[in-house]
Amino acid sequence: MSKKIAIIGSGFSGISAAAYAAKAGNEVHVFEQHAQPGGRARQFSTEQGYVFDMGPSWYWMPDIMENFFTDFGCKTADFFELISLNPQFEMIFADDKISIPERYEDLKDLFGRIEVGADRQLERFMRSAKFKYEVGMQDFVNKPCHNWLEFASPKIAKSVFKLDLLTNFRTYVAKYFTDKKLRALMEFPVIFLGASPKHIPALYSLMNYGGYALGTHYPMGGFYQLVLAMQKVSENQGAVFHFNHTVEKINVANGKITSLTINGAYHEFDAVIASSDYHHTETLLPEERRNYDEKYWHRRTFAPSCLLYYLGIKEPIPNLKHHTLFFEHDLDEHIDCIYNEKKWPEKSLFYSCCPSKTDANVAPQNSENLFLLMPLAIGIEDGEETRERYLKEMLLRVERHTGTTDLFSKIEYKRSYCISDFISDYNAYGGNAYGLANTLTQTAVWKPKIKNKKISNLFYTGQLTVPGPGVPPSIISGKIAANEIQHLKIESYEKII
């Protein structure tokens, strides 16, 4: 039976849910409070000619993105050109740097040069990581996670010990490599899963395979091209997008959502999928209808927030790659500031993205588009003076690495974005940027539920529910929510308006 479905928010999970729900024959309406789709993955342009992706910049796990388009009879190449980066990225240490080559065989050679036998160890590591990737990204992450019985398939049961769920990532990496730089390189991908490598299950070595083995890519025109392509697919299925539409209240009667209050007006729906921040969505409900109270959210371990800077630099920056990781300081010191001390780091790590090295259309001629990101604890003060101090520190380190001078004076455009902005723009709990940390006790069934337990026709999707943070998991999350809504039986109920 066809249903009239509202989707709150047009991030990756919301657009994905819209496409799958519309394909199933439903009437789908997407309500987005901003003037454009994408959520954290929005894009903006400046008068000077710079084009900035606001959020995601690492195009990893390209097969997951491709799978979305395949489900609708098309492919990414129908919408944008995808470039494989070479090098994939560069990692800067206090006394050295490592440039990650495009080809996996070259990566093995690099490991062998840094540490005797590390090329063979990388092969062993990646063989296991590939297995985790195939099981994890094809079987594990596609479950709605209502209960553990969903994982009682012979394939998953047979694989459970190979998935290394009970081994922490740091211990796991140390089994393969002794060189500190190689260990840092292998640990880096899990940082944005939201916890120290000491607390992330070794299962997530699948990210090393999804990145290093499958390659790092870039959509020409910016990451936002993926947003626009997915929106087009959704609209082709019949989904309708409504921008500058804020959902102000979820109206409930007899255990069901009857309508949404949007920009002051009532709109009736048979079911709702919330791609908005999970905690914020629940504040739109009566307290007794929420899945979780404030104490629950306070006890969760959240992935970091971050300080972002979007910079237009009015001259070329030599010796800077598309992606660069500045890891001159101790990783654990920075992580401790995020999760234990909850303060600004004294010796920070950060990441720079310079897409103008690959794409001439994102910056004026002889200029650079520079995106800086520093992971931070959620919920801390982020005044402009503090932001500016860290900007100057990051630019000094870029100068040391590239051999340039006085980059601050060459800034033609500058915009900062931090914790308070995540709260005001996305209603993000604590100003988090990436959702919940993928610790063992916040994995699968232990994540916030995809279905409201007290309202029969409310579902959640996105980085705070299954399968977790990141662009590929968010796309999968939308598909899971859309599939779940197909099992919903619509019964008649009294209108409240």
TANORRA-V934265 format. One record per backbone hydrogen bond with DSSP energy under -0.5 kcal/mol. CO is the residue of the C=O (numbers start at 0). NH is the residue of the N-H. If there is no record, write none. Layout:
# TANORRA-V934265
CO&NH ; CO&NH
This chain:
# TANORRA-V934265
2&4 ; 2&26 ; 3&269 ; 3&270 ; 4&28 ; 5&272 ; 6&8 ; 6&30 ; 7&274 ; 7&275 ; 9&37 ; 10&14 ; 11&15 ; 12&16 ; 13&17 ; 14&18 ; 15&19 ; 16&20 ; 17&21 ; 18&22 ; 19&23 ; 20&25 ; 21&24 ; 25&27 ; 26&4 ; 27&239 ; 28&6 ; 28&30 ; 29&31 ; 29&241 ; 30&8 ; 31&243 ; 31&244 ; 33&243 ; 37&40 ; 38&41 ; 41&53 ; 43&51 ; 45&48 ; 49&45 ; 51&43 ; 56&58 ; 57&59 ; 58&216 ; 60&63 ; 60&64 ; 61&65 ; 62&66 ; 63&67 ; 64&68 ; 65&69 ; 66&70 ; 68&71 ; 68&73 ; 69&72 ; 74&77 ; 75&78 ; 75&79 ; 79&81 ; 80&82 ; 80&219 ; 82&84 ; 82&217 ; 88&99 ; 89&91 ; 89&324 ; 90&97 ; 91&326 ; 95&92 ; 97&90 ; 97&99 ; 98&100 ; 99&86 ; 99&87 ; 99&88 ; 102&106 ; 103&107 ; 104&108 ; 105&109 ; 106&110 ; 107&111 ; 108&112 ; 109&113 ; 110&114 ; 114&117 ; 116&120 ; 117&121 ; 118&122 ; 119&123 ; 120&124 ; 121&125 ; 122&126 ; 123&127 ; 124&128 ; 125&129 ; 126&130 ; 127&131 ; 128&132 ; 129&133 ; 130&134 ; 131&135 ; 132&136 ; 133&137 ; 134&138 ; 134&139 ; 135&140 ; 139&142 ; 146&149 ; 147&150 ; 148&151 ; 152&156 ; 153&157 ; 154&158 ; 155&159 ; 156&159 ; 158&161 ; 158&162 ; 159&164 ; 160&163 ; 163&166 ; 163&201 ; 163&202 ; 166&201 ; 167&171 ; 168&172 ; 169&173 ; 170&174 ; 171&174 ; 172&175 ; 172&176 ; 178&182 ; 179&183 ; 180&184 ; 181&185 ; 182&186 ; 183&187 ; 186&189 ; 186&190 ; 187&190 ; 189&192 ; 189&194 ; 190&193 ; 192&437 ; 195&198 ; 195&199 ; 196&168 ; 196&169 ; 198&439 ; 199&168 ; 200&203 ; 201&204 ; 202&205 ; 203&206 ; 204&207 ; 204&208 ; 205&209 ; 206&210 ; 207&211 ; 207&212 ; 208&212 ; 208&213 ; 209&60 ; 210&214 ; 215&84 ; 216&58 ; 217&82 ; 217&219 ; 218&221 ; 221&224 ; 222&225 ; 222&226 ; 223&227 ; 224&228 ; 225&229 ; 226&230 ; 227&231 ; 228&232 ; 229&233 ; 230&234 ; 231&235 ; 232&236 ; 233&236 ; 233&238 ; 234&237 ; 239&29 ; 240&242 ; 241&31 ; 243&245 ; 244&246 ; 245&247 ; 245&262 ; 248&250 ; 248&260 ; 250&257 ; 250&258 ; 252&255 ; 254&455 ; 255&252 ; 257&268 ; 258&250 ; 259&261 ; 259&266 ; 260&247 ; 260&248 ; 261&264 ; 264&261 ; 266&259 ; 270&5 ; 271&273 ; 271&458 ; 272&7 ; 272&274 ; 273&460 ; 276&280 ; 277&281 ; 278&282 ; 279&282 ; 279&283 ; 280&283 ; 281&284 ; 283&249 ; 285&288 ; 286&289 ; 292&296 ; 293&297 ; 294&298 ; 295&299 ; 296&299 ; 299&301 ; 300&436 ; 303&432 ; 303&433 ; 304&375 ; 305&307 ; 306&373 ; 307&416 ; 308&310 ; 308&371 ; 309&414 ; 310&312 ; 310&369 ; 311&313 ; 311&411 ; 311&412 ; 312&314 ; 312&367 ; 315&317 ; 316&319 ; 321&353 ; 322&89 ; 323&325 ; 323&351 ; 324&91 ; 324&326 ; 325&349 ; 329&333 ; 330&334 ; 331&335 ; 332&336 ; 333&337 ; 334&338 ; 335&339 ; 335&340 ; 335&341 ; 336&342 ; 349&325 ; 350&372 ; 351&323 ; 352&370 ; 353&356 ; 354&357 ; 354&358 ; 357&359 ; 358&361 ; 359&362 ; 361&50 ; 363&366 ; 367&312 ; 367&369 ; 368&355 ; 368&370 ; 369&310 ; 370&352 ; 371&308 ; 372&350 ; 373&306 ; 375&304 ; 376&379 ; 382&386 ; 383&387 ; 384&388 ; 385&389 ; 386&390 ; 387&391 ; 388&392 ; 389&393 ; 390&394 ; 391&395 ; 392&396 ; 393&397 ; 394&398 ; 395&399 ; 396&400 ; 397&401 ; 398&402 ; 398&403 ; 405&408 ; 406&409 ; 407&410 ; 409&313 ; 409&411 ; 412&311 ; 414&309 ; 416&307 ; 417&420 ; 417&421 ; 418&422 ; 419&423 ; 420&424 ; 421&425 ; 421&427 ; 422&426 ; 425&276 ; 427&430 ; 428&431 ; 429&378 ; 434&302 ; 436&438 ; 437&200 ; 438&441 ; 439&442 ; 442&445 ; 443&446 ; 447&465 ; 449&459 ; 454&457 ; 456&271 ; 457&451 ; 458&273 ; 461&464 ; 462&435 ; 463&447 ; 469&473 ; 470&474 ; 471&475 ; 472&476 ; 473&477 ; 474&478 ; 475&479 ; 476&480 ; 477&481 ; 478&482 ; 479&483 ; 480&484 ; 481&485 ; 482&485 ; 482&486 ; 483&486 ; 484&487 ; 487&489 ; 488&490
